[in-house]
Amino acid sequence: MKRSRTLRCATAGLFGLAVLGTGLATAGSAQAVAPKKAAACTTIKITGKKVAVRMPDNGDTVADSDDPVTRYVRKGDKLRSCLIANGYSQSYNKCGRTGHDWFIVRGGQVPLTCAKRV
């Protein structure tokens, strides 16, 4: 049985799209697995003498001054922070300044007034 030229080209085109689609799906999943470096992340340097890293209570998104301490960081330590938690209704007085925002770091949150962006 002899197929027409247009049918052969259409079949070849569909086969090529199927192969290309499979390749894109594989490439897409490979890219999804590899973590990308976040552009918004910054390195912060601790400016206070001894600063507590606090974990917010269950159900809270922003830490308080009375939340449990997970660890302490010292002056000059460098941490990586990608987000800032805004605690508009709760203010604190840490490192000689009043503030309400917290840097979110590994293990909890650090007061914004006790660190600076590097």
HELIX and SHEET records of a PDB file:
HELIX    1   1 ARG A    5  VAL A   33  1                                  29    
HELIX    2   2 LEU A  112  CYS A  114  5                                   3    
SHEET    1   A 3 LYS A  78  SER A  81  0                                        
SHEET    2   A 3 THR A  42  ILE A  46 -1                                        
SHEET    3   A 3 ALA A 115  ARG A 117 -1                                        
SHEET    1   B 2 LYS A  50  ARG A  54  0                                        
SHEET    2   B 2 VAL A  69  ARG A  74 -1                                        
SHEET    1   C 3 LEU A  83  ASN A  86  0                                        
SHEET    2   C 3 ASP A 101  VAL A 105 -1                                        
SHEET    3   C 3 GLY A 108  PRO A 111 -1                                        
SHEET    1   D 2 TYR A  92  LYS A  94  0                                        
SHEET    2   D 2 ARG A  97  GLY A  99 -1                                        
END                                                                             
